[in-house]
């Protein structure tokens, strides 16, 4: 009988979930996690006379507290030369800032301002009668709010590997390989700030700041299976009491990916009065595709007793194309388009990359 368990802290690479709404508005979003944990448990049977092992390995990764940084960009500015209102320009400017830290959301709206009489010649500007990026000012925040949000988005990756493993080589340098099948699941959510108005909306209006308009929460569900294999090289010292090793692993997974925003609020211009129509939107998608899980691991094994080892390792695994995230969102521009067009989106798959440091024990008895 063979048993092995290990676990430790992990980190998840930054997830870029930026989202465009039409040709005039973008939300530049970055999602990070802290306090992520990973664990692994292996149970199996060792065949006599060095004929290998049959192993079942479970690996789990759970995200921790999420951290969000988002900037709402729009091709418009606030006019201050006496004519008032907002005007459209050919480049994007930041209007909104949204941050989430330790369950606390903070949102700030600071309108970009340009005055044709005073700002043209400031900061090395010119007098061409059009605003340039270095002529824009951000004098006064008009919104500064905070709210409490859940600390975790509940993202979980789990894999089950059923493999055959066998060793070969000499005393100083040995190798081993595995071959088998993997089953993978991924569940969770991705918090996604966005502009939820059509392209003719008033400048700076209709951003999901998390207080007045809720963030879009893209629920994720992925599952798949496929062949998995690995190769490992070992360098043994002190009569195999100390072993340094490096391992590479790859799995080709046939995946089914699903994502769903649930119902969210959007705003379209009314066709009868000077105002906005409030609508209920929803975007969703499902995709079936083949993708890869790739792993590199390096570590050390110390023989404490015969058949009893201490393991310390560093591991990085890329669960490639595991999430479906919207990149372009289409909102009805006016109330008459709500029934005919609705809310739609274009999606892209993203990777879930995890790095961890693990401490573990193995038993052979």
C-alpha positions in Angstrom: 0.0 0.0 0.0 1.3 3.5 -0.9 0.0 6.8 0.6 1.2 10.3 0.0 -0.1 13.7 1.1 1.1 17.2 0.6 -0.2 20.8 0.7 0.8 24.4 1.2 0.2 28.0 0.2 -0.3 28.9 -3.5 -0.6 31.9 -5.8 -2.8 32.4 -8.9 -1.4 34.5 -11.7 -3.2 37.8 -12.5 -6.4 37.3 -14.5 -7.1 40.0 -17.1 -10.8 40.2 -17.5 -11.1 43.6 -19.2 -14.3 44.2 -21.0 -15.2 46.6 -23.9 -18.7 48.0 -24.5 -19.1 49.1 -28.0 -16.4 51.3 -29.6 -16.3 54.1 -27.1 -16.1 52.4 -23.6 -13.7 50.0 -22.0 -13.2 48.7 -18.5 -9.6 47.7 -17.8 -9.8 45.0 -15.1 -7.2 43.0 -13.2 -8.1 40.2 -10.8 -5.7 38.9 -8.2 -6.0 36.4 -5.3 -4.3 36.2 -1.9 -4.4 33.3 0.6 -4.8 30.6 -2.0 -4.2 27.0 -0.9 -3.4 23.8 -2.7 -3.4 20.2 -1.6 -2.8 16.7 -3.0 -3.5 13.2 -1.8 -2.4 9.9 -3.4 -3.4 6.4 -2.6 -2.2 3.3 -4.5 -0.8 -0.2 -4.6 2.8 -1.1 -5.3 3.4 -4.3 -7.3 6.0 -6.8 -6.1 9.5 -7.1 -7.7 9.7 -3.5 -9.0 6.8 -3.8 -11.4 5.5 -0.4 -10.7 2.5 1.2 -9.0 -1.2 1.9 -9.6 -2.1 5.3 -8.1 -5.1 7.5 -7.7 -4.2 11.1 -7.1 -6.5 14.0 -6.1 -5.3 17.6 -6.4 -7.3 20.6 -5.3 -6.7 24.4 -5.5 -8.9 26.9 -3.7 -8.7 30.6 -4.2 -8.4 33.0 -1.2 -9.4 36.7 -0.9 -9.8 38.4 -4.2 -8.3 41.7 -5.1 -9.8 43.8 -8.0 -8.4 46.8 -9.8 -10.7 48.3 -12.5 -10.6 51.6 -14.5 -13.6 52.7 -16.5 -12.3 54.3 -19.7 -14.5 56.3 -22.2 -14.0 58.4 -25.3 -15.5 61.5 -23.7 -14.7 64.4 -21.4 -16.5 67.1 -19.4 -16.6 70.5 -21.1 -15.9 73.5 -18.9 -15.7 76.4 -21.3 -19.3 77.6 -20.7 -21.1 75.3 -23.1 -21.3 72.6 -20.5 -22.1 68.9 -21.0 -19.8 66.2 -22.2 -18.2 65.8 -25.6 -16.8 62.8 -27.5 -13.1 62.6 -28.5 -10.9 60.1 -30.4 -9.1 58.6 -27.4 -10.1 57.1 -24.1 -9.9 58.8 -20.7 -10.4 57.3 -17.2 -13.7 58.2 -15.5 -14.0 55.5 -12.8 -11.7 53.7 -10.4 -12.9 50.6 -8.6 -10.7 48.6 -6.1 -11.5 45.7 -3.8 -9.3 44.8 -0.9 -10.1 42.3 1.9 -13.8 42.5 1.3 -14.0 46.3 1.0 -15.0 47.9 -2.3 -14.1 51.5 -3.0 -15.3 53.4 -6.1 -14.4 56.8 -7.3 -15.6 58.9 -10.2 -13.3 61.7 -11.3 -14.5 63.3 -14.6 -11.8 64.4 -17.0 -12.2 68.1 -17.8 -11.0 70.3 -20.7 -11.4 74.0 -21.2 -10.8 75.4 -24.6 -9.7 78.8 -23.2 -7.4 77.6 -20.4 -6.2 74.1 -20.9 -4.8 74.2 -24.5 -1.5 75.8 -23.6 -1.0 74.0 -20.3 1.6 71.2 -19.9 3.1 71.8 -23.3 -0.2 71.7 -25.1 -1.1 73.5 -28.3 -3.8 75.8 -29.6 -5.3 73.5 -32.2 -8.8 73.8 -30.7 -9.0 70.1 -29.8 -8.2 68.4 -26.5 -4.9 66.5 -26.3 -4.2 63.8 -23.6 -1.7 66.1 -21.8 -4.3 68.9 -21.7 -6.9 67.0 -19.7 -7.4 67.8 -16.0 -9.0 65.7 -13.2 -9.9 68.4 -10.6 -12.7 67.0 -8.4 -14.1 63.5 -7.7 -17.9 63.6 -7.9 -18.5 60.1 -6.5 -16.5 58.5 -3.6 -18.3 55.5 -2.2 -17.5 52.2 -0.4 -19.3 48.9 0.2 -18.7 45.5 1.8 -18.4 42.6 -0.6 -17.7 38.9 -0.2 -14.0 38.2 0.3 -13.9 35.1 -1.8 -15.2 34.3 -5.3 -15.2 30.5 -4.6 -12.9 29.4 -7.4 -11.9 25.8 -7.2 -9.9 23.5 -9.4 -10.0 19.8 -8.8 -8.4 16.9 -10.7 -8.4 13.1 -10.2 -5.6 11.1 -11.9 -5.7 7.3 -12.3 -2.2 6.3 -13.4 0.4 3.6 -13.6 3.9 4.6 -12.5 7.2 2.8 -13.0 10.9 3.5 -12.2 14.1 2.7 -14.0 17.8 3.6 -13.9 20.7 3.2 -11.6 21.5 4.0 -7.9 22.7 7.6 -8.4 20.5 8.7 -11.2 17.0 7.3 -11.7 13.9 8.1 -13.6 10.2 7.3 -13.5 7.2 7.8 -15.7 3.5 7.8 -15.3 0.6 7.3 -17.8 -3.1 7.4 -17.1 -6.3 9.4 -17.4 -7.4 12.7 -15.7 -10.8 14.1 -14.8 -10.9 17.9 -14.1 -13.5 20.3 -12.7 -13.4 24.0 -12.3 -16.1 26.1 -10.5 -16.2 29.7 -9.4 -16.9 33.2 -10.5 -15.1 36.2 -12.0 -16.1 39.7 -10.9 -16.3 41.9 -14.0 -16.9 45.7 -13.9 -18.3 47.0 -17.2 -20.2 49.9 -18.9 -23.8 48.8 -19.2 -25.1 51.6 -21.5 -25.3 51.9 -25.2 -22.9 54.0 -27.3 -25.0 57.2 -27.2 -25.1 57.4 -23.4 -24.0 60.5 -21.5 -20.3 60.6 -20.8 -19.3 58.8 -17.6 -22.8 57.4 -17.0 -23.6 53.7 -16.6 -20.5 52.1 -15.1 -21.0 49.2 -12.7 -19.2 50.8 -9.8 -20.3 48.1 -7.3 -22.4 50.5 -5.2 -25.0 52.1 -7.5 -24.8 49.4 -10.2 -23.7 45.9 -9.2 -20.6 44.3 -10.8 -21.3 41.6 -13.4 -20.4 38.3 -11.8 -19.5 35.6 -14.4 -20.3 32.2 -12.9 -17.9 29.5 -14.2 -18.3 25.8 -14.6 -15.8 23.6 -16.5 -15.3 19.8 -16.6 -13.3 17.5 -18.8 -11.2 14.4 -19.0 -8.3 13.1 -21.0 -4.9 11.3 -21.0 -2.2 12.4 -18.6 1.5 11.5 -18.4 4.7 12.6 -16.7 8.4 12.1 -16.7 10.7 12.6 -13.7 14.5 12.5 -13.2 16.0 11.9 -9.7 19.5 12.5 -8.3 20.2 10.5 -5.2 22.8 11.2 -2.5 23.9 9.5 0.8 22.7 6.0 -0.2 19.3 7.4 -1.5 18.6 9.1 1.8 18.4 12.5 -0.1 16.8 12.8 -3.5 16.6 15.9 -5.7 14.1 15.6 -8.5 12.4 17.5 -11.4 9.1 16.5 -13.0 7.2 17.6 -16.1 3.6 16.5 -16.7 1.0 17.2 -19.4 -2.6 16.3 -19.8 -4.7 16.7 -22.9 -8.2 17.5 -21.7 -11.5 17.4 -23.7 -13.4 20.2 -21.9 -16.9 21.6 -21.6 -16.9 25.2 -20.5 -19.9 27.2 -19.3 -20.3 30.7 -18.1 -23.3 32.7 -17.1 -23.7 36.3 -15.8 -27.1 35.8 -14.3 -29.4 38.8 -14.5 -27.8 42.3 -14.4 -29.1 45.8 -14.9 -28.4 47.8 -18.1 -29.5 51.2 -19.1 -30.8 52.3 -22.6 -32.0 55.7 -23.7 -35.7 56.1 -23.6 -37.5 56.8 -27.0 -40.3 58.8 -25.3 -38.8 60.9 -22.6 -35.4 62.5 -21.8 -34.0 59.7 -19.7 -33.1 56.0 -19.5 -34.9 52.7 -19.7 -33.8 50.2 -17.1 -33.6 46.7 -18.4 -32.6 43.2 -17.2 -29.6 41.8 -19.2 -27.9 38.4 -19.3 -25.0 37.0 -21.2 -23.9 33.3 -21.3 -22.0 30.9 -23.4 -20.8 27.3 -23.5 -17.9 25.8 -25.5 -16.4 22.3 -26.0 -12.8 22.2 -26.9 -9.5 20.4 -26.3 -6.8 22.0 -24.1 -3.8 21.3 -22.0 -2.8 21.1 -18.4 0.9 21.5 -18.0 3.0 21.1 -14.8 6.6 21.6 -13.8 7.7 20.5 -10.4 11.1 20.5 -8.6 11.7 19.3 -5.1 13.6 17.2 -2.5 12.7 13.9 -0.8 14.4 12.9 2.5 14.2 9.3 3.7 13.3 9.5 7.4 12.7 5.8 7.8 12.5 2.8 5.4 9.4 3.5 3.3 8.8 6.9 5.0 9.8 10.1 3.2 9.5 13.8 3.8 8.8 15.9 0.6 9.3 19.6 -0.1 8.5 20.8 -3.6 7.8 23.9 -5.8 5.1 23.4 -8.4 3.6 25.5 -11.1 0.6 24.2 -13.1 -1.2 25.9 -16.0 -4.9 24.8 -16.4 -5.0 26.3 -19.8 -8.2 27.7 -21.3 -10.2 26.8 -18.2 -12.4 29.9 -17.9 -14.7 31.7 -20.3 -14.6 35.5 -20.0 -16.5 38.1 -22.0 -14.3 40.6 -23.9 -16.9 42.6 -25.8 -20.3 43.5 -24.5 -23.2 44.8 -26.6 -26.0 46.8 -24.9 -29.2 48.1 -26.7 -28.6 51.7 -27.5 -32.3 52.7 -27.0 -35.4 51.2 -25.6 -36.7 50.2 -29.0 -33.7 47.8 -29.5 -34.2 45.9 -26.2 -36.6 43.3 -27.6 -34.9 43.0 -31.0 -31.2 43.0 -30.0 -31.0 42.3 -26.3 -27.6 42.0 -24.5 -24.9 39.9 -26.2 -21.2 39.3 -25.8 -18.1 37.9 -27.4 -16.1 35.5 -25.2 -12.5 34.3 -24.9 -11.0 31.5 -22.8 -8.4 32.3 -20.2 -5.8 30.3 -18.3 -5.8 29.5 -14.6 -2.2 29.3 -13.6 -1.3 28.2 -10.1 2.1 28.1 -8.3 2.6 26.5 -4.9 5.1 25.4 -2.3 4.2 22.1 -0.7 5.3 20.1 2.3 4.3 16.4 2.5 4.9 12.9 3.6 4.8 9.5 1.8 4.4 6.1 3.2 5.1 2.7 1.7 3.9 -0.3 3.8 
